Each structure stands twice: as C-alpha cells, then as structure tokens.
Amino acid sequence: GAAGELDVVLDEVSLVLQRLEHFGWFIHKKATAKMGGEQTAAQHAHETQLLRNNIVEVKKAELISGYIPLEESFMRHSVDKAIKGGGRDEDDKVSSLVDEVFYVLKRCTFRAVQTSSLNAMGDIIMYVNTLLVTTYKEALEQLLSSTDRLGELNLSGGFANLFRGTTVGGQVADISRRQLGSAFDGTAYNNFQVSAGYAQKLHEALEGELKRVFGGGNKKDEDKARECCSELTNAHQVLNKTLEEAISRLGGVLERFFSPQLQAFSNLDYEGAQSEYGESLAVAELISSVESTLEPFRGELNPPNFDCLVMTIVDQVVVPHLEKLVLGRKSVMFSAAGALQFDRDLRSLSSFFSGIASRSVRDKLTRLTQMAIVLNLEEPNEIWEYNWGEQGAVGSAALVWRLSADEVRRVMEKRCDWTKERIAALRL
C-alpha cells in the first residue's frame, strides 16, 4: 500500500542525503587543504559561509525539510496500525504490538542516522521519544486497565467478568485467591517491561550505528549525534516508572491474602520463647500463604516482572510489618532465646523470598537483619565490635549501618534482660 511505497521512497531519500553529506565533508576537506596554513577567524568564517551557500547545501536543506515530516508521518501511521492490530505472543506473553512498534522505530531511527544529517537525526529521535512516552505509553496503559474494574488499582485481565455488578469496596474482599489467579493476565505488565528494555537496546544499537556512519572522521558531529540518542534514556525511564507503579498497586491488592498471617506475628511470644530449631509456626504459615498467593502470577508475569512483584511484597508489606514489630508503639519484648528465634525467622523469610525470585532479597532485609544483630548481642557494649561509629575494633566485621543511633537504642530496650541504665551508658 501507500505506506510500503513511502517506506521505499524514504530509503532513497536517506541514501541521497547521506551522499550529499559525505560530499559536503569532502568539499570542506579539500577547501581547507587548498587554503592551507593558519587561518584567521575571519577567513574561517568566510570559508564556512561559502560552503553553506553552495547549491548542494541549499538542495540538501530543502530535502531534509521534506524528509523529516514524511518520516514522522510514516512512523505515526505504522505505530497507530500496530496498536490497533491486537494479538499476543503466547510464548513470551507479550502483545504483538510491542515487537511491531519497535521494529518500525528501529527502522526509522537507523534511516535517520544513515542520512548523516544532525538535523534529521535530532528531529527523528526526539519524535521517537515523544511517541514512546505519549501515544505508545497511553496504548499500553489502556491495555493495563481495559478489563479492569478496580478503579485506581489498574489490575489487568479478566477481572471485568468477576466484578461486573459489584461495588468497588466489596470487590477485593469477596474475590478468592483461586479466582484471582485464574482471572489474572500478565500481558499488560510484560508489555511495559519488554518495551522499557527495547528502548534501552535501541539506544545502544543507535550508538553502534553512529560509530559506523561517522567512522571517527567527524568527532564533533558524532558527539552531538550521541547527545540526540540519549533522548531514548528518558523513554526507558518513563516506561519503567509506569510499570513499577502498576506492580506496586498489584502488590497492595495481594496483601490482603496473607494479611492474617502477618498479623499473627504481633502475637508471637519472643519474650518467653524457648530454644528451638527452625522458624516459628507463624513464619511457616506466612511462607505457605505467600507461596500459594504468588503461584498463579509466576506463570503469567515474565521473570523480571515476577521478581519485581516479589521485591514489592517484601519491601512494601513484609519489611514494614516486621520493623513495626520491633520498633512500633505496640512492639514486642525479646529474651536472649527470643532474639535467637527472631534471627532464625528472618533467615527463613530471606531464604524463601530469595528462592522464589531469581535475585536475592537480602538487601531489602538489611535493616531487619541489623535489628536481629543488636538483639542477639551478649552485652549492649558489644555493638562496638560491629563497626559502630569510630570505636569499632580494628579488623572487626565491616558493617555499614542502616539504623540510626536512636533506633539502635530503641532496639536494645526491647531486650527484657538489659537495664535502661546499661543502654543509656553507651555513647552511641
């Protein structure tokens, strides 16, 4: 059709512009060599003006001013067509529009770079960035919420059927874990993750293409062109941020399924705990509940998104709850045996979450781990052996503390066998 014909014409125009640009470089080189020696500023300005005014430069400028709107029009048409196409790749669980859109954008940006014209490159790459963060992003957001009846929660896939005719308030409360798992469709989330990755790959591929086109012969122009390409970093960041917000909302919805198990932690008796092996029953039940809640999502979300969901649940749900257990207003007290039990419980949770994700969650649990270290000291003044302040012993365990002095003091006060006077005597 017309788009196919325009594609061929744009290839031809790009090639003509490239040859005109190379001809300009050739003329500039010859003219500079002819004039020879040192040039005054006035001579250099005069030579540059002559080169700009020659007929070839004038025609090239006319061609560029026609090429840019045509290339933009071709892109807009192709992207709109891909968005309307629908369909999903069952293997990758990604909408087919993602590959189609990025195929077009790569083709058009490579063509713009091939022209060797900074004006053409700059305009086309800026237009690609604008397309990605407006039209394209809006289309992906539409897919994220098109079957959603949870208002601002933006869950995707199949939920419309479950929630038709119910009020928003009762929707989440009435849905079972099994219904949620069978209704969930991760495609919309995967679209964002793959798109953000493609935007980054496109940026890297263009930088490689710039090296090939300029061949190191025109360093100044190549650096300017590289600056143009960095626009695509913005698209990558915008798409990533939207994805993170959507997964954060999803994590908030899933919290209610293991909220009772989290609440059970508040009832744990860490003060009267006896020396045991293994985690507390409450931890075992929490692990079981989280595992069965997340299982259906593992099959629908691609691995990076599933990892992100796991990290979100650890970061937004589990960690705040456990920190409140130690530092909150209704915090619990710990005996020496209870502190040891708390440490075992933390290790079990860390091991479980790291096991279901493909990356470690240890970093997310750093503050809690440090609370466990403080609770498990033999004496309060043992803190100096863990690199606290400048009084850490030489050769002691290198530990970068994420707890403030006030927090360390408050954690120490949870040890039922330590007096406040001993803790107050420490100059933290």
N, C-alpha and C positions, 0 to 999 in steps of 0.2 A: 504494500500500500504506500500511501504518501510518506509515512514515517520511514519506511525502508528506503525510499528514494532519497529522502532528506539525509539519512544516515550516510549514504554513498557520497552525496554532494559535500557534506561536512568533512568526510575523509579527504576529498580532493582539495578543499579549501585549506585544510590544516597542512597538507603537504606543500601547497603553493606558498603559504605563509612561512613555513619552515625554510624553504629555499630562498625566499626573499630576505629573511632574517640572516641566513648564512651569507648571502650576497652582500648585505649591509656590513657584516663583520669583515668580510674580505676587502671591501672598498675602504673601510676605516683603516685596516691594517696597512694597505698599500699607500693610502694618502699620508698616513703618519710616517711611514718609511721614506716617502718622497720628500716630505718637508724636512725630515732629518733633524739631528741635534736637539738642542734645548729649545723649547717653545715658550714664548711669553704667554701670560694668561690671555691676553687679547688675541694672539694668534690661535690659541687653542679654542677659544670661544668662536672665532671666525670659522675655523675648520669644522667645528661641530655644527654650526648653523648651516654651512654649505651642505654637509652630509644629510641634515634633516630636510633640507629643501629640495633635494633631488627628486626627480619624478617617481623613482622607485619607492622612496619613502612615503610620498604622498599617496600612491596607489595602495601601498601596504596598509596605511592608516585607514583608508576607505574600506579595504577588505576586512580588517579587524572589526570596524564598527558595524559591518553587516554580519560577520561570523558570530559575534558574541550573542546577540538576541536570538539568532537561529539555533545555536547550540542550547541556549536556555529553554527555548520553546520545545525542542526535541526532548530534552530531559524531563520537562514538566509533563509533556504528553505521555512519555514512556512510564514515568513513575505513577501517574494517575491510572494508567491502564493496568499496571501491575497490582496496584492497591485494590482495584475493582475485581481483579481476577479470582481472588479467594483460593481455596485449596490448602492442603497441609502435607508436608513430607512426614510420612508415618515413622520412618526410621529415626529421624532427628527430632520429631515432634515440634517442628517449626513451620510457620506459614510459608507457602511457596513464594509469596510476595517478597520476602526478605532477600533471597538469592537473586530474584529478578531485578529488584531495585538496585542492589549493589553491583550487579553486572552492568547495568546501564551507567551508573555513576562512575564506575571504573573506566568504562569505555570512553565516556565524555571527558573525564579529567585527564586521561592519558593523551587523548586527542589534543586537548588544550595545551598540555606540556609539550607535545610534539611541534606545535607552532613555533616554539622557542620565543614567543612574544610574552613579555611580562604582563602587559595589559590583559591579554586573552587569558593567561593562566590565573592571574589575580581575580578577575571578574568571575570566571567559571568556578573556581574553587570556593570563593565566597558564596556563590549561588548554591553550590552543593551543600555547604554547611547550613545555609538558611533552609533549604529543602528538608534536610535531615531533622532540624530542631523545630520545624513548624509542621508542614504538610505530612511528612512521614511519621513523625512522633505522634501527631494527633490521630493518625490512622491506627497506629499500634495501641494507643490509649483507648480508642474506640473498641478495638478487639478485646481489650482488658476488661471493659465494663459493659460490652454489648449484651451479654447474657447475665448481667449482674443485677440482683435486686437487693443488694445490701448497702445501697447508698454510698457513703464515702469509703466503705471498706474495699470496694473495687476487686472483689473476688471474681475470677473468670470461670466460664464453662459450666453449663448445665444447671446452674443454680436457679435460673428463672422458673424452671418447672417445679422445683421444690418449694419455692417461696411464693408462687402465684396465689394471690388471695389472702396472704397473711400480713400481719403488721410488722414493720421493721423491728420493733422492740422484741417481738417474740420469735423472730426468725432464727437467730443463732441459738437461742436457748432450747428450741424444740428440735433442732436437727441432731441426728445421731452421728457418731463417729463413722459408722459404716456408710450412711447416706452421703456424708461429706466426701469421703474417699471415692465413692463410685461416681459422684457428680463432678468432681474436680477435673479441670482440663488445664494442663500447664503450658499449652502452646503460647498464650499471650505473654507469659513471663519469659519463656525461652526466646521469643522474638526479640525482646529487648536485649537480652544477654548476648545473643548472637550478633545483633545489629551493632552493639557497642564494640564488640570485638572486630567486626568487619570495618568499622570506621577507623579503628586504630591500624588495622592491616593496610587499609587503603592509603593512609598517611605514610606508612613505612614503604609501601610499593612505589608511591609517587616520589619519595626521596631518592629511591634507587633509580627511577626513570630520569630524574633531573641530572644525576651523575652521568647517565648515558648520553642525554641530549646535549648537555653543556661540555662534557668531556674535560672539565677542568680548564677549558680555554677562556672562559669568561667568568672569573671568580665572583666579581661584584654582582653580576646579574643572577648567578646561581644562588648566592646568599639571599638575595631579595626573593627569588622564587621559593626558596626553602621557608622563608618567613610566611609567604602566602599559604604554603601547605600546612603550616602549624594551626591554621583555622580549624582543621579537622579534629584537633585535640578537643576543641570545645564541644563538637558533636558527640564525641566519645563520652565526655564527662556528663553532658546533659542526659543522654540515654541511660547511662549508668545510674545517675541520681534518681531518675524516674523509676527504674527497676528496684533500687534499694528501698524506696518509699513504699512501693507496691508489696514487696516481700515483708517489709516491716508491718504493714497492715494485716497481711495474711498471718504472720506470727501472733499478732494480737487476737485474731479470731480463734486460733487454735489453742490459745492459753486456757480457755475455759474447760478443755477436755482433761487437763492434768492439774487444774487449779486445786481440787480437793486433796490431791497427793502432796502438793506444795504446802497447803495449809497444815497438813499433818506434821510438818517439820516443827511448827510452833509448839506442838505438844510433846516433842521429844524431851526426855529427861537426861540431859547431858551432865547434870549435877550428881545424880545418883547412879550414873552408868557404871556397870561392872566391866572388867577387862574381857573383851570379846574378840572374836576374829571375824573379819568380813564387815560388810556395811550394815547399817541399821535397816530394819524392816521397811521403814518409811522411804528410804532411798531405793530399795529394791522395787517397791511399788511404783515410785515415781519413774524409775527407769522403764519398767514394764509399760506404764501408761503412755509415756512419751514415744516409746518404740512403736506401739500399736497405732498411735495417732499419726505418726510420720510415715508409716509404711506405704500407704497409697500414694503419697506425694513423691516418693523415691522413683516410682515408675513413670510419673508424669513430668516432673521437672528434670531438666538436664543436670548433669553432675555439678557444675558450678552454681546453679540456682538452688539445688538441694543443699549444698554446703552452706550457701548464704542463709537459707531458711534455718538450718541447724544453729549457725552462729547467732542469728537474730534471737532465737528462742533462749540460747544460753545468755546472751548479752542483755536482752530486754526483760526476760521473765525469771530465769533461774537465779542469776547473779544478784539482782536487786533484792529478791526474796531472802536469799541466804545472808546477804550483808545485813539486812534488817534483823535477821535472827540474832546476829552478834552485836550490832550497833544501834538497833532501833529502840524505841521507847519501851516496847514490850519484849526486850531481848531476854535470852535465857542465861543461866549461870552454868559454869563448867567446873567439874573436878578435874584432877590430873587424868583420870581414866576417861572422863567425858571428852577432854581435849583430844586425847588419842583417837577416840571414836569419831569425833568430828573430822579429824585429818583423814581417817580411813574412808569416811563417807564422801569427802571431797575427791579423793583419789578414784573412787568408784565412778563418780559422776564424770570426772575428767576422762577416764578411760572409756566410758560408754560413749560420750559425745564425740571423742576423737575417733572412736571405732566406726561410728555410722557416717561421719564426714570423711572426706579424703584429706583433710588437713587438721592439725592439732588445735584444740581449743584452749590449750594451756595458758596462752597469753590473756584470754578473756577472764581466766580464773586467778590471775596473778594476785589481785588484792585479797581475795579469799584465802589463797594459799599462804599469804603473808600473815593473815589473821591466825591461821592454824599454827604457823611457826611461833608467833607470840604466845598463843595459848599453851603451846607444848614446851615452853622454856622450863628448865628446872627451877630457876630463880629469875625474878624480873631483871636483875643486872646482867644476865646472860645476853641481853639484847646487843651489848657492845661487841659480842663475838660475831654478829651478823652484819658487820659493816655499817652500823648505825652512826650517823654523824661523822665526826673526825676521830672518835675514840675507838673505832673498830680495830681489833687486834691485827697486827701485821700478818699477812698470809691467811686471814680469815675468809670465810665463804663470801665471794663477791656477790653482793645482792643490791640491786637498785630498788630502793624502797618506794612503793606507790602509796604508802599510808603516811599521813601527817603525824607529827608528834602527839597531837591531841587524840587522834584515832588510836594510836598505839597505847596511850594511857587508858583510854576507854576500854580497849580490848583486854588489857591487863586486869582491869577492875572486874571483869567477868569471871576471873578465876576465884572461886569461892574460898580457897585456902591462902590467898595472898592479902595482906592487910593494906589498907589505903596509905598508911604511913610509909611502908616499904616502896610503894609505887611513886608516891609524892617525892621521896628522897632522890629519885632518878632525875637527872637534869637532861631531859630529852630535848 
